Amino acid sequence: HVQLVESGGGSVQAGGSLRLSCAASGDSPSTNCMGWFRQASGKEREGVAMVYTDGVTIYYVDSVKGRFTISQDDAKNTVYLQMNNLLPEDTAMYYCAADRFACLQGPGSRWDRSQWNYWGQGTQVTVS
């Protein structure tokens, strides 16, 4: 079993920055893939960024490329999402997700939330 606990959300003005953290505990192979998804009010949950345990296999959704950076600290079993130049459209509940294989799927599948087995409770990000 895996537990994911997010932190770091908050309110910020457009152009500002936030760093989200997700601390994972439990079965390590189940967290080989770690990702961030977000869900804005009235919209579907969408993938934002993901990283494989090798630290090299990283994917971003187009809308955040160049602004967001995903990273991991293996010693702390924590994944981070550094968000810079935030825009009002980045306002959403951000969820951490984990899975053994999801990030290794093809582009049509890796962003599918049903491929991810474990989820955190979410942390709110509001950009005004």
MOPAC internal coordinates of N, CA, C and O (Angstrom, degrees):
PM7 1SCF
backbone

  N    0.0000 0     0.00 0     0.00 0    0    0    0
  C    1.4537 1     0.00 0     0.00 0    1    0    0
  C    1.5205 1   108.34 1     0.00 0    2    1    0
  O    1.2310 1   120.91 1   -34.47 1    3    2    1
  N    1.3426 1   115.86 1   145.53 1    3    2    1
  C    1.4593 1   122.22 1  -178.53 1    5    3    2
  C    1.5166 1   109.61 1  -123.01 1    6    5    3
  O    1.2310 1   120.97 1   -42.31 1    7    6    5
  N    1.3103 1   115.76 1   137.69 1    7    6    5
  C    1.4604 1   121.31 1   172.37 1    9    7    6
  C    1.5124 1   109.61 1  -117.53 1   10    9    7
  O    1.2310 1   121.19 1   -43.43 1   11   10    9
  N    1.3285 1   115.33 1   136.57 1   11   10    9
  C    1.4615 1   122.02 1   179.68 1   13   11   10
  C    1.5203 1   108.47 1  -123.52 1   14   13   11
  O    1.2310 1   121.15 1   -49.72 1   15   14   13
  N    1.3302 1   115.41 1   130.28 1   15   14   13
  C    1.4589 1   119.92 1  -179.70 1   17   15   14
  C    1.5192 1   108.66 1  -127.29 1   18   17   15
  O    1.2310 1   121.21 1   -63.47 1   19   18   17
  N    1.3289 1   115.29 1   116.53 1   19   18   17
  C    1.4662 1   121.13 1   179.95 1   21   19   18
  C    1.5236 1   110.84 1   -91.63 1   22   21   19
  O    1.2310 1   121.65 1   -25.58 1   23   22   21
  N    1.3144 1   114.44 1   154.42 1   23   22   21
  C    1.4584 1   121.18 1   173.19 1   25   23   22
  C    1.5222 1   108.25 1  -155.58 1   26   25   23
  O    1.2310 1   120.68 1   -14.05 1   27   26   25
  N    1.3257 1   116.31 1   165.95 1   27   26   25
  C    1.4505 1   120.70 1   173.31 1   29   27   26
  C    1.5122 1   115.84 1   106.00 1   30   29   27
  O    1.2310 1   120.19 1   175.92 1   31   30   29
  N    1.3187 1   117.24 1    -4.08 1   31   30   29
  C    1.4530 1   118.66 1   178.26 1   33   31   30
  C    1.5151 1   111.36 1   -70.23 1   34   33   31
  O    1.2310 1   121.17 1    -7.45 1   35   34   33
  N    1.3272 1   115.36 1   172.55 1   35   34   33
  C    1.4530 1   120.11 1   178.91 1   37   35   34
  C    1.5025 1   111.01 1   165.14 1   38   37   35
  O    1.2310 1   121.27 1    12.24 1   39   38   37
  N    1.3166 1   115.17 1  -167.76 1   39   38   37
  C    1.4582 1   122.16 1   179.21 1   41   39   38
  C    1.5102 1   109.69 1  -109.19 1   42   41   39
  O    1.2310 1   120.67 1   -42.52 1   43   42   41
  N    1.3119 1   116.33 1   137.48 1   43   42   41
  C    1.4522 1   121.66 1  -177.75 1   45   43   42
  C    1.5206 1   109.39 1  -148.42 1   46   45   43
  O    1.2310 1   120.92 1   -25.46 1   47   46   45
  N    1.2951 1   115.84 1   154.54 1   47   46   45
  C    1.4579 1   119.72 1   176.54 1   49   47   46
  C    1.5236 1   109.82 1   -80.62 1   50   49   47
  O    1.2310 1   121.01 1   -24.10 1   51   50   49
  N    1.3009 1   115.67 1   155.90 1   51   50   49
  C    1.4608 1   121.02 1   177.42 1   53   51   50
  C    1.5253 1   109.67 1   -55.36 1   54   53   51
  O    1.2310 1   121.42 1   -42.98 1   55   54   53
  N    1.3157 1   114.89 1   137.02 1   55   54   53
  C    1.4477 1   121.50 1  -176.24 1   57   55   54
  C    1.5160 1   113.90 1    92.81 1   58   57   55
  O    1.2310 1   120.78 1   168.89 1   59   58   57
  N    1.3202 1   116.12 1   -11.11 1   59   58   57
  C    1.4500 1   120.64 1  -179.47 1   61   59   58
  C    1.5079 1   113.07 1   -82.08 1   62   61   59
  O    1.2310 1   121.15 1     5.44 1   63   62   61
  N    1.3381 1   115.40 1  -174.56 1   63   62   61
  C    1.4658 1   121.70 1  -176.08 1   65   63   62
  C    1.5225 1   110.76 1  -133.63 1   66   65   63
  O    1.2310 1   121.64 1   -28.34 1   67   66   65
  N    1.3147 1   114.47 1   151.66 1   67   66   65
  C    1.4630 1   122.59 1   171.70 1   69   67   66
  C    1.5171 1   108.10 1  -143.61 1   70   69   67
  O    1.2310 1   120.82 1   -26.74 1   71   70   69
  N    1.3156 1   116.04 1   153.26 1   71   70   69
  C    1.4599 1   120.39 1   172.60 1   73   71   70
  C    1.5161 1   109.15 1  -123.91 1   74   73   71
  O    1.2310 1   121.35 1   -59.09 1   75   74   73
  N    1.3156 1   115.02 1   120.91 1   75   74   73
  C    1.4603 1   121.60 1   176.41 1   77   75   74
  C    1.5200 1   109.67 1   -93.39 1   78   77   75
  O    1.2310 1   121.37 1   -34.29 1   79   78   77
  N    1.3205 1   114.99 1   145.71 1   79   78   77
  C    1.4631 1   121.11 1   176.56 1   81   79   78
  C    1.5185 1   109.02 1  -124.31 1   82   81   79
  O    1.2310 1   121.25 1   -31.69 1   83   82   81
  N    1.3197 1   115.21 1   148.31 1   83   82   81
  C    1.4567 1   121.19 1   175.73 1   85   83   82
  C    1.5164 1   107.79 1  -136.72 1   86   85   83
  O    1.2310 1   121.13 1   -67.61 1   87   86   85
  N    1.3119 1   115.45 1   112.39 1   87   86   85
  C    1.4609 1   120.82 1   178.87 1   89   87   86
  C    1.5208 1   108.99 1   -95.55 1   90   89   87
  O    1.2310 1   121.06 1   -53.53 1   91   90   89
  N    1.3269 1   115.57 1   126.47 1   91   90   89
  C    1.4582 1   121.05 1  -178.07 1   93   91   90
  C    1.5192 1   110.59 1  -108.59 1   94   93   91
  O    1.2310 1   120.99 1   -37.61 1   95   94   93
  N    1.2978 1   115.72 1   142.39 1   95   94   93
  C    1.4557 1   121.14 1   173.98 1   97   95   94
  C    1.5170 1   108.88 1  -138.12 1   98   97   95
  O    1.2310 1   121.07 1   -28.96 1   99   98   97
  N    1.3207 1   115.57 1   151.04 1   99   98   97
  C    1.4564 1   119.22 1   179.99 1  101   99   98
  C    1.5137 1   111.84 1   118.48 1  102  101   99
  O    1.2310 1   121.13 1    28.39 1  103  102  101
  N    1.3038 1   115.45 1  -151.61 1  103  102  101
  C    1.4546 1   123.48 1  -174.73 1  105  103  102
  C    1.5225 1   111.77 1   -65.55 1  106  105  103
  O    1.2310 1   119.96 1   -68.27 1  107  106  105
  N    1.3199 1   117.68 1   111.73 1  107  106  105
  C    1.4630 1   121.13 1  -173.99 1  109  107  106
  C    1.5298 1   114.44 1   -58.68 1  110  109  107
  O    1.2310 1   118.68 1   132.19 1  111  110  109
  N    1.3267 1   120.13 1   -47.81 1  111  110  109
  C    1.4706 1   117.69 1  -178.57 1  113  111  110
  C    1.5212 1   112.88 1   -58.12 1  114  113  111
  O    1.2310 1   120.36 1   154.69 1  115  114  113
  N    1.3190 1   116.91 1   -25.31 1  115  114  113
  C    1.4630 1   119.88 1   179.58 1  117  115  114
  C    1.5143 1   112.50 1   -72.03 1  118  117  115
  O    1.2310 1   120.46 1   168.88 1  119  118  117
  N    1.3166 1   116.73 1   -11.12 1  119  118  117
  C    1.4607 1   120.58 1   177.80 1  121  119  118
  C    1.5297 1   111.02 1  -111.92 1  122  121  119
  O    1.2310 1   120.52 1  -156.01 1  123  122  121
  N    1.3290 1   116.61 1    23.99 1  123  122  121
  C    1.4643 1   119.41 1   175.92 1  125  123  122
  C    1.5221 1   111.34 1   -57.43 1  126  125  123
  O    1.2310 1   120.61 1   143.18 1  127  126  125
  N    1.3049 1   116.44 1   -36.82 1  127  126  125
  C    1.4597 1   122.67 1   174.15 1  129  127  126
  C    1.5229 1   108.54 1  -108.15 1  130  129  127
  O    1.2310 1   120.94 1   -50.46 1  131  130  129
  N    1.3055 1   115.80 1   129.54 1  131  130  129
  C    1.4545 1   121.47 1   175.69 1  133  131  130
  C    1.5192 1   107.59 1  -126.08 1  134  133  131
  O    1.2310 1   120.94 1   -41.39 1  135  134  133
  N    1.3077 1   115.81 1   138.61 1  135  134  133
  C    1.4538 1   118.25 1  -176.90 1  137  135  134
  C    1.5163 1   112.56 1  -145.76 1  138  137  135
  O    1.2310 1   121.89 1   -13.95 1  139  138  137
  N    1.3061 1   113.98 1   166.05 1  139  138  137
  C    1.4581 1   122.38 1   174.19 1  141  139  138
  C    1.5296 1   108.74 1  -120.83 1  142  141  139
  O    1.2310 1   121.32 1   -48.30 1  143  142  141
  N    1.2954 1   115.07 1   131.70 1  143  142  141
  C    1.4561 1   122.96 1   173.95 1  145  143  142
  C    1.5226 1   107.19 1  -122.35 1  146  145  143
  O    1.2310 1   121.13 1   -16.30 1  147  146  145
  N    1.3180 1   115.44 1   163.70 1  147  146  145
  C    1.4639 1   118.64 1   176.13 1  149  147  146
  C    1.5154 1   109.94 1  -143.37 1  150  149  147
  O    1.2310 1   121.78 1   -26.38 1  151  150  149
  N    1.3116 1   114.20 1   153.62 1  151  150  149
  C    1.4590 1   119.87 1   179.16 1  153  151  150
  C    1.5088 1   108.85 1  -138.24 1  154  153  151
  O    1.2310 1   121.26 1   -66.83 1  155  154  153
  N    1.3181 1   115.20 1   113.17 1  155  154  153
  C    1.4574 1   121.31 1   175.46 1  157  155  154
  C    1.5200 1   109.19 1   -83.32 1  158  157  155
  O    1.2310 1   120.86 1   -21.46 1  159  158  157
  N    1.2962 1   115.97 1   158.54 1  159  158  157
  C    1.4530 1   121.02 1  -178.55 1  161  159  158
  C    1.5214 1   110.80 1   -57.55 1  162  161  159
  O    1.2310 1   120.64 1   -54.26 1  163  162  161
  N    1.3061 1   116.39 1   125.74 1  163  162  161
  C    1.4504 1   121.28 1   178.21 1  165  163  162
  C    1.5132 1   115.60 1    79.22 1  166  165  163
  O    1.2310 1   120.47 1  -173.70 1  167  166  165
  N    1.3303 1   116.72 1     6.30 1  167  166  165
  C    1.4671 1   119.92 1  -178.16 1  169  167  166
  C    1.5217 1   110.71 1  -121.88 1  170  169  167
  O    1.2310 1   121.84 1   -14.61 1  171  170  169
  N    1.3262 1   114.09 1   165.39 1  171  170  169
  C    1.4512 1   120.61 1   176.97 1  173  171  170
  C    1.5339 1   110.44 1   -73.42 1  174  173  171
  O    1.2310 1   121.12 1   -25.34 1  175  174  173
  N    1.3080 1   115.45 1   154.66 1  175  174  173
  C    1.4628 1   120.16 1   175.46 1  177  175  174
  C    1.5251 1   108.27 1   -72.01 1  178  177  175
  O    1.2310 1   120.81 1   -48.24 1  179  178  177
  N    1.3249 1   116.05 1   131.76 1  179  178  177
  C    1.4519 1   120.32 1  -178.58 1  181  179  178
  C    1.5284 1   110.53 1  -125.06 1  182  181  179
  O    1.2310 1   121.62 1   -30.07 1  183  182  181
  N    1.3288 1   114.51 1   149.93 1  183  182  181
  C    1.4532 1   119.43 1   176.80 1  185  183  182
  C    1.5152 1   111.26 1   -75.10 1  186  185  183
  O    1.2310 1   120.54 1   -35.11 1  187  186  185
  N    1.3191 1   116.57 1   144.89 1  187  186  185
  C    1.4537 1   122.23 1  -178.95 1  189  187  186
  C    1.5307 1   110.68 1  -115.03 1  190  189  187
  O    1.2310 1   120.72 1   128.30 1  191  190  189
  N    1.3179 1   116.23 1   -51.70 1  191  190  189
  C    1.4621 1   120.99 1  -177.92 1  193  191  190
  C    1.5150 1   109.32 1  -158.43 1  194  193  191
  O    1.2310 1   121.16 1   -25.94 1  195  194  193
  N    1.3282 1   115.39 1   154.06 1  195  194  193
  C    1.4537 1   119.32 1   177.98 1  197  195  194
  C    1.5119 1   110.21 1  -151.38 1  198  197  195
  O    1.2310 1   120.85 1   -25.27 1  199  198  197
  N    1.3214 1   115.97 1   154.73 1  199  198  197
  C    1.4541 1   121.22 1  -178.56 1  201  199  198
  C    1.5210 1   109.07 1  -141.49 1  202  201  199
  O    1.2310 1   121.57 1   -40.47 1  203  202  201
  N    1.3317 1   114.61 1   139.53 1  203  202  201
  C    1.4576 1   120.66 1   174.54 1  205  203  202
  C    1.5173 1   108.46 1   -90.63 1  206  205  203
  O    1.2310 1   120.41 1   -18.26 1  207  206  205
  N    1.3193 1   116.81 1   161.74 1  207  206  205
  C    1.4473 1   122.55 1  -175.20 1  209  207  206
  C    1.5251 1   113.18 1   -60.11 1  210  209  207
  O    1.2310 1   119.95 1   160.14 1  211  210  209
  N    1.3493 1   117.71 1   -19.86 1  211  210  209
  C    1.4696 1   119.33 1   178.56 1  213  211  210
  C    1.5221 1   111.88 1   -72.87 1  214  213  211
  O    1.2310 1   120.39 1   167.62 1  215  214  213
  N    1.3362 1   116.87 1   -12.38 1  215  214  213
  C    1.4516 1   120.98 1   178.76 1  217  215  214
  C    1.5123 1   114.29 1    76.44 1  218  217  215
  O    1.2310 1   120.64 1   176.32 1  219  218  217
  N    1.3152 1   116.38 1    -3.68 1  219  218  217
  C    1.4679 1   121.41 1  -177.30 1  221  219  218
  C    1.5243 1   111.22 1  -107.80 1  222  221  219
  O    1.2310 1   120.74 1   144.59 1  223  222  221
  N    1.3100 1   116.18 1   -35.41 1  223  222  221
  C    1.4602 1   120.82 1   179.11 1  225  223  222
  C    1.5172 1   108.30 1   -79.65 1  226  225  223
  O    1.2310 1   121.53 1   -76.11 1  227  226  225
  N    1.3212 1   114.68 1   103.89 1  227  226  225
  C    1.4696 1   121.97 1  -175.01 1  229  227  226
  C    1.5116 1   108.62 1  -135.61 1  230  229  227
  O    1.2310 1   121.06 1   -40.88 1  231  230  229
  N    1.3116 1   115.57 1   139.12 1  231  230  229
  C    1.4550 1   120.53 1   177.91 1  233  231  230
  C    1.5271 1   109.30 1  -133.05 1  234  233  231
  O    1.2310 1   121.78 1   -34.28 1  235  234  233
  N    1.3391 1   114.20 1   145.72 1  235  234  233
  C    1.4528 1   121.23 1   175.42 1  237  235  234
  C    1.5266 1   108.95 1  -129.66 1  238  237  235
  O    1.2310 1   121.50 1   -31.44 1  239  238  237
  N    1.3007 1   114.74 1   148.56 1  239  238  237
  C    1.4591 1   118.54 1   169.61 1  241  239  238
  C    1.5314 1   107.19 1   -73.75 1  242  241  239
  O    1.2310 1   120.54 1   -32.01 1  243  242  241
  N    1.3193 1   116.58 1   147.99 1  243  242  241
  C    1.4703 1   120.77 1  -172.99 1  245  243  242
  C    1.5254 1   112.97 1   -55.10 1  246  245  243
  O    1.2310 1   120.09 1   143.48 1  247  246  245
  N    1.3099 1   117.43 1   -36.52 1  247  246  245
  C    1.4652 1   120.68 1  -173.48 1  249  247  246
  C    1.5295 1   113.63 1   -67.48 1  250  249  247
  O    1.2310 1   119.78 1   165.76 1  251  250  249
  N    1.3295 1   118.03 1   -14.24 1  251  250  249
  C    1.4691 1   119.51 1  -178.68 1  253  251  250
  C    1.5197 1   112.87 1  -115.88 1  254  253  251
  O    1.2310 1   120.17 1   176.52 1  255  254  253
  N    1.3124 1   117.27 1    -3.48 1  255  254  253
  C    1.4671 1   120.23 1  -179.27 1  257  255  254
  C    1.5214 1   110.01 1   -58.71 1  258  257  255
  O    1.2310 1   121.21 1   -45.96 1  259  258  257
  N    1.3206 1   115.28 1   134.04 1  259  258  257
  C    1.4535 1   121.25 1  -179.86 1  261  259  258
  C    1.5180 1   113.81 1    86.16 1  262  261  259
  O    1.2310 1   120.58 1   169.40 1  263  262  261
  N    1.3345 1   116.49 1   -10.60 1  263  262  261
  C    1.4695 1   120.41 1  -179.98 1  265  263  262
  C    1.5307 1   112.18 1  -116.60 1  266  265  263
  O    1.2310 1   120.32 1   144.12 1  267  266  265
  N    1.3190 1   117.00 1   -35.88 1  267  266  265
  C    1.4692 1   121.93 1  -178.21 1  269  267  266
  C    1.5166 1   109.78 1  -108.17 1  270  269  267
  O    1.2310 1   121.30 1   -33.20 1  271  270  269
  N    1.3272 1   115.13 1   146.80 1  271  270  269
  C    1.4603 1   120.97 1   176.46 1  273  271  270
  C    1.5206 1   109.23 1  -134.47 1  274  273  271
  O    1.2310 1   120.84 1   -53.42 1  275  274  273
  N    1.3236 1   116.00 1   126.58 1  275  274  273
  C    1.4579 1   121.11 1   176.23 1  277  275  274
  C    1.5217 1   108.29 1   -99.40 1  278  277  275
  O    1.2310 1   120.94 1   -40.07 1  279  278  277
  N    1.3214 1   115.81 1   139.93 1  279  278  277
  C    1.4610 1   120.71 1   178.34 1  281  279  278
  C    1.5148 1   108.87 1  -148.43 1  282  281  279
  O    1.2310 1   121.28 1   -12.20 1  283  282  281
  N    1.3166 1   115.15 1   167.80 1  283  282  281
  C    1.4629 1   118.50 1  -179.03 1  285  283  282
  C    1.5086 1   110.43 1  -140.06 1  286  285  283
  O    1.2310 1   121.46 1   -29.12 1  287  286  285
  N    1.3139 1   114.81 1   150.88 1  287  286  285
  C    1.4526 1   122.77 1   174.91 1  289  287  286
  C    1.5237 1   105.84 1  -119.72 1  290  289  287
  O    1.2310 1   120.80 1   -78.99 1  291  290  289
  N    1.3185 1   116.08 1   101.01 1  291  290  289
  C    1.4589 1   119.96 1  -175.43 1  293  291  290
  C    1.5272 1   112.09 1   -62.63 1  294  293  291
  O    1.2310 1   120.99 1   144.28 1  295  294  293
  N    1.3279 1   115.72 1   -35.72 1  295  294  293
  C    1.4597 1   119.28 1  -177.97 1  297  295  294
  C    1.5279 1   110.83 1   -63.04 1  298  297  295
  O    1.2310 1   120.97 1   145.99 1  299  298  297
  N    1.3230 1   115.74 1   -34.01 1  299  298  297
  C    1.4585 1   120.36 1  -179.10 1  301  299  298
  C    1.5212 1   112.24 1   -98.60 1  302  301  299
  O    1.2310 1   120.69 1   177.19 1  303  302  301
  N    1.3416 1   116.28 1    -2.81 1  303  302  301
  C    1.4634 1   121.69 1  -176.27 1  305  303  302
  C    1.5230 1   110.19 1    50.28 1  306  305  303
  O    1.2310 1   121.97 1  -131.80 1  307  306  305
  N    1.3191 1   113.84 1    48.20 1  307  306  305
  C    1.4615 1   121.43 1  -176.17 1  309  307  306
  C    1.5181 1   109.67 1  -129.25 1  310  309  307
  O    1.2310 1   120.86 1   -39.49 1  311  310  309
  N    1.3114 1   115.96 1   140.51 1  311  310  309
  C    1.4523 1   121.59 1   174.78 1  313  311  310
  C    1.5246 1   108.26 1  -116.61 1  314  313  311
  O    1.2310 1   121.05 1   -35.86 1  315  314  313
  N    1.3099 1   115.59 1   144.14 1  315  314  313
  C    1.4572 1   121.92 1  -175.94 1  317  315  314
  C    1.5315 1   110.05 1  -120.46 1  318  317  315
  O    1.2310 1   121.25 1   -25.73 1  319  318  317
  N    1.2947 1   115.22 1   154.27 1  319  318  317
  C    1.4624 1   121.49 1   171.27 1  321  319  318
  C    1.5235 1   107.23 1  -131.15 1  322  321  319
  O    1.2310 1   121.26 1   -75.83 1  323  322  321
  N    1.3224 1   115.20 1   104.17 1  323  322  321
  C    1.4548 1   120.63 1   175.92 1  325  323  322
  C    1.5185 1   108.01 1   -85.35 1  326  325  323
  O    1.2310 1   120.80 1   -58.20 1  327  326  325
  N    1.3140 1   116.07 1   121.80 1  327  326  325
  C    1.4567 1   121.22 1  -176.09 1  329  327  326
  C    1.5193 1   108.65 1  -117.30 1  330  329  327
  O    1.2310 1   120.77 1   -65.26 1  331  330  329
  N    1.3149 1   116.14 1   114.74 1  331  330  329
  C    1.4582 1   122.35 1   179.49 1  333  331  330
  C    1.5141 1   110.23 1  -113.73 1  334  333  331
  O    1.2310 1   121.11 1   -17.72 1  335  334  333
  N    1.3243 1   115.48 1   162.28 1  335  334  333
  C    1.4636 1   120.93 1   179.08 1  337  335  334
  C    1.5323 1   111.18 1    47.96 1  338  337  335
  O    1.2310 1   121.18 1  -129.16 1  339  338  337
  N    1.3018 1   115.35 1    50.84 1  339  338  337
  C    1.4618 1   120.00 1  -176.84 1  341  339  338
  C    1.5238 1   111.11 1   -65.43 1  342  341  339
  O    1.2310 1   121.58 1   -34.54 1  343  342  341
  N    1.3205 1   114.58 1   145.46 1  343  342  341
  C    1.4504 1   123.11 1  -179.15 1  345  343  342
  C    1.5241 1   109.35 1  -118.12 1  346  345  343
  O    1.2310 1   119.96 1   -23.84 1  347  346  345
  N    1.3161 1   117.69 1   156.16 1  347  346  345
  C    1.4727 1   118.95 1   177.87 1  349  347  346
  C    1.5270 1   112.65 1   -55.04 1  350  349  347
  O    1.2310 1   120.31 1   147.32 1  351  350  349
  N    1.3110 1   117.01 1   -32.68 1  351  350  349
  C    1.4693 1   119.55 1  -179.66 1  353  351  350
  C    1.5266 1   112.84 1   -72.81 1  354  353  351
  O    1.2310 1   120.00 1   174.81 1  355  354  353
  N    1.3267 1   117.60 1    -5.19 1  355  354  353
  C    1.4653 1   120.45 1   173.44 1  357  355  354
  C    1.5304 1   111.42 1   -83.48 1  358  357  355
  O    1.2310 1   120.53 1   173.65 1  359  358  357
  N    1.3180 1   116.59 1    -6.35 1  359  358  357
  C    1.4606 1   120.44 1   178.83 1  361  359  358
  C    1.5188 1   110.38 1   -61.30 1  362  361  359
  O    1.2310 1   120.99 1   -55.70 1  363  362  361
  N    1.3319 1   115.72 1   124.30 1  363  362  361
  C    1.4625 1   120.67 1  -177.25 1  365  363  362
  C    1.5208 1   109.05 1  -178.22 1  366  365  363
  O    1.2310 1   121.52 1   -10.92 1  367  366  365
  N    1.3146 1   114.70 1   169.08 1  367  366  365
  C    1.4558 1   120.77 1   166.15 1  369  367  366
  C    1.5265 1   106.48 1   -85.11 1  370  369  367
  O    1.2310 1   120.80 1   -52.76 1  371  370  369
  N    1.3150 1   116.07 1   127.24 1  371  370  369
  C    1.4569 1   121.22 1  -178.74 1  373  371  370
  C    1.5250 1   109.58 1  -103.43 1  374  373  371
  O    1.2310 1   121.48 1   -49.64 1  375  374  373
  N    1.3249 1   114.76 1   130.36 1  375  374  373
  C    1.4550 1   121.46 1  -177.33 1  377  375  374
  C    1.5194 1   110.70 1  -118.10 1  378  377  375
  O    1.2310 1   121.21 1   -42.45 1  379  378  377
  N    1.3015 1   115.28 1   137.55 1  379  378  377
  C    1.4507 1   121.83 1   171.30 1  381  379  378
  C    1.5237 1   108.51 1   -88.39 1  382  381  379
  O    1.2310 1   120.78 1   -37.87 1  383  382  381
  N    1.3136 1   116.12 1   142.13 1  383  382  381
  C    1.4549 1   120.82 1   179.55 1  385  383  382
  C    1.5234 1   110.24 1  -135.72 1  386  385  383
  O    1.2310 1   120.82 1   -26.42 1  387  386  385
  N    1.3173 1   116.04 1   153.58 1  387  386  385
  C    1.4612 1   120.84 1   179.37 1  389  387  386
  C    1.5150 1   110.12 1  -142.07 1  390  389  387
  O    1.2310 1   121.62 1   -29.79 1  391  390  389
  N    1.3059 1   114.50 1   150.21 1  391  390  389
  C    1.4551 1   120.02 1   177.74 1  393  391  390
  C    1.5276 1   107.94 1  -165.60 1  394  393  391
  O    1.2310 1   121.18 1   -20.83 1  395  394  393
  N    1.3108 1   115.36 1   159.17 1  395  394  393
  C    1.4618 1   119.24 1   179.85 1  397  395  394
  C    1.5243 1   111.99 1   -74.66 1  398  397  395
  O    1.2310 1   120.68 1   143.86 1  399  398  397
  N    1.3274 1   116.30 1   -36.14 1  399  398  397
  C    1.4708 1   118.44 1  -170.23 1  401  399  398
  C    1.5304 1   115.38 1  -127.98 1  402  401  399
  O    1.2310 1   119.73 1   168.91 1  403  402  401
  N    1.3290 1   118.13 1   -11.09 1  403  402  401
  C    1.4599 1   120.36 1  -167.53 1  405  403  402
  C    1.5282 1   114.04 1   -52.77 1  406  405  403
  O    1.2310 1   120.46 1   137.55 1  407  406  405
  N    1.3204 1   116.72 1   -42.45 1  407  406  405
  C    1.4720 1   119.49 1  -175.55 1  409  407  406
  C    1.5257 1   111.90 1   -72.92 1  410  409  407
  O    1.2310 1   120.37 1   170.22 1  411  410  409
  N    1.3268 1   116.90 1    -9.78 1  411  410  409
  C    1.4653 1   120.79 1   179.34 1  413  411  410
  C    1.5226 1   111.50 1   -93.16 1  414  413  411
  O    1.2310 1   120.58 1   177.43 1  415  414  413
  N    1.3049 1   116.50 1    -2.57 1  415  414  413
  C    1.4607 1   120.80 1   178.38 1  417  415  414
  C    1.5255 1   109.79 1   -72.96 1  418  417  415
  O    1.2310 1   121.19 1   -11.54 1  419  418  417
  N    1.2971 1   115.34 1   168.46 1  419  418  417
  C    1.4466 1   120.28 1   176.50 1  421  419  418
  C    1.5139 1   111.30 1   -68.16 1  422  421  419
  O    1.2310 1   120.32 1   -12.63 1  423  422  421
  N    1.3359 1   116.99 1   167.37 1  423  422  421
  C    1.4687 1   121.06 1  -175.42 1  425  423  422
  C    1.5105 1   113.94 1   -58.61 1  426  425  423
  O    1.2310 1   120.39 1   153.84 1  427  426  425
  N    1.3035 1   116.87 1   -26.16 1  427  426  425
  C    1.4636 1   118.32 1   179.20 1  429  427  426
  C    1.5019 1   113.60 1   -77.91 1  430  429  427
  O    1.2310 1   120.29 1   162.69 1  431  430  429
  N    1.3266 1   117.06 1   -17.31 1  431  430  429
  C    1.4627 1   121.18 1  -174.38 1  433  431  430
  C    1.5148 1   113.72 1  -110.70 1  434  433  431
  O    1.2310 1   120.08 1   147.06 1  435  434  433
  N    1.3292 1   117.46 1   -32.94 1  435  434  433
  C    1.4642 1   118.75 1  -171.80 1  437  435  434
  C    1.5220 1   111.76 1   -64.50 1  438  437  435
  O    1.2310 1   120.06 1   154.29 1  439  438  437
  N    1.3312 1   117.49 1   -25.71 1  439  438  437
  C    1.4683 1   120.55 1   179.59 1  441  439  438
  C    1.5198 1   112.27 1   -90.09 1  442  441  439
  O    1.2310 1   120.64 1  -179.99 1  443  442  441
  N    1.3104 1   116.39 1     0.01 1  443  442  441
  C    1.4611 1   121.13 1  -179.99 1  445  443  442
  C    1.5251 1   108.75 1   -80.41 1  446  445  443
  O    1.2310 1   119.94 1   -62.75 1  447  446  445
  N    1.3119 1   117.72 1   117.25 1  447  446  445
  C    1.4634 1   120.72 1  -175.19 1  449  447  446
  C    1.5212 1   112.29 1   -60.69 1  450  449  447
  O    1.2310 1   120.04 1   155.48 1  451  450  449
  N    1.3169 1   117.52 1   -24.52 1  451  450  449
  C    1.4614 1   119.71 1  -179.67 1  453  451  450
  C    1.5277 1   112.18 1   -69.82 1  454  453  451
  O    1.2310 1   120.18 1   165.47 1  455  454  453
  N    1.3284 1   117.27 1   -14.53 1  455  454  453
  C    1.4602 1   121.09 1   178.55 1  457  455  454
  C    1.5268 1   112.38 1   -80.79 1  458  457  455
  O    1.2310 1   120.98 1   167.33 1  459  458  457
  N    1.3397 1   115.73 1   -12.67 1  459  458  457
  C    1.4611 1   120.91 1  -175.54 1  461  459  458
  C    1.5221 1   110.03 1  -100.86 1  462  461  459
  O    1.2310 1   121.06 1   -50.66 1  463  462  461
  N    1.3081 1   115.58 1   129.34 1  463  462  461
  C    1.4583 1   120.72 1  -168.89 1  465  463  462
  C    1.5246 1   113.85 1   -89.90 1  466  465  463
  O    1.2310 1   120.21 1   150.49 1  467  466  465
  N    1.3225 1   117.20 1   -29.51 1  467  466  465
  C    1.4625 1   120.07 1  -173.42 1  469  467  466
  C    1.5286 1   110.28 1  -125.24 1  470  469  467
  O    1.2310 1   121.66 1   -37.35 1  471  470  469
  N    1.3279 1   114.44 1   142.65 1  471  470  469
  C    1.4691 1   120.69 1  -176.28 1  473  471  470
  C    1.5156 1   110.98 1  -137.48 1  474  473  471
  O    1.2310 1   121.67 1   -34.22 1  475  474  473
  N    1.3331 1   114.41 1   145.78 1  475  474  473
  C    1.4400 1   119.94 1   170.71 1  477  475  474
  C    1.5202 1   110.51 1   -86.42 1  478  477  475
  O    1.2310 1   121.12 1     1.55 1  479  478  477
  N    1.3265 1   115.47 1  -178.45 1  479  478  477
  C    1.4554 1   120.82 1  -177.36 1  481  479  478
  C    1.5163 1   112.81 1   -84.10 1  482  481  479
  O    1.2310 1   120.34 1   162.62 1  483  482  481
  N    1.3006 1   116.95 1   -17.38 1  483  482  481
  C    1.4591 1   120.73 1   177.38 1  485  483  482
  C    1.5165 1   113.39 1    99.96 1  486  485  483
  O    1.2310 1   121.38 1   -26.01 1  487  486  485
  N    1.3211 1   114.96 1   153.99 1  487  486  485
  C    1.4581 1   122.06 1   175.41 1  489  487  486
  C    1.5254 1   107.79 1  -138.39 1  490  489  487
  O    1.2310 1   120.72 1   -45.70 1  491  490  489
  N    1.3144 1   116.23 1   134.30 1  491  490  489
  C    1.4636 1   121.14 1  -172.66 1  493  491  490
  C    1.5206 1   110.69 1   -82.94 1  494  493  491
  O    1.2310 1   121.00 1   -45.50 1  495  494  493
  N    1.3096 1   115.70 1   134.50 1  495  494  493
  C    1.4665 1   122.94 1   172.44 1  497  495  494
  C    1.5215 1   107.57 1  -120.42 1  498  497  495
  O    1.2310 1   120.76 1   -55.01 1  499  498  497
  N    1.3231 1   116.15 1   124.99 1  499  498  497
  C    1.4638 1   121.32 1  -179.96 1  501  499  498
  C    1.5183 1   108.61 1  -125.30 1  502  501  499
  O    1.2310 1   120.78 1   -55.57 1  503  502  501
  N    1.3167 1   116.12 1   124.43 1  503  502  501
  C    1.4588 1   122.32 1  -179.45 1  505  503  502
  C    1.5184 1   108.20 1  -118.45 1  506  505  503
  O    1.2310 1   120.66 1   -56.04 1  507  506  505
  N    1.3125 1   116.35 1   123.96 1  507  506  505
  C    1.4591 1   119.42 1  -177.99 1  509  507  506
  C    1.5269 1   111.74 1  -121.79 1  510  509  507
  O    1.2310 1   120.10 1   180.00 1  511  510  509

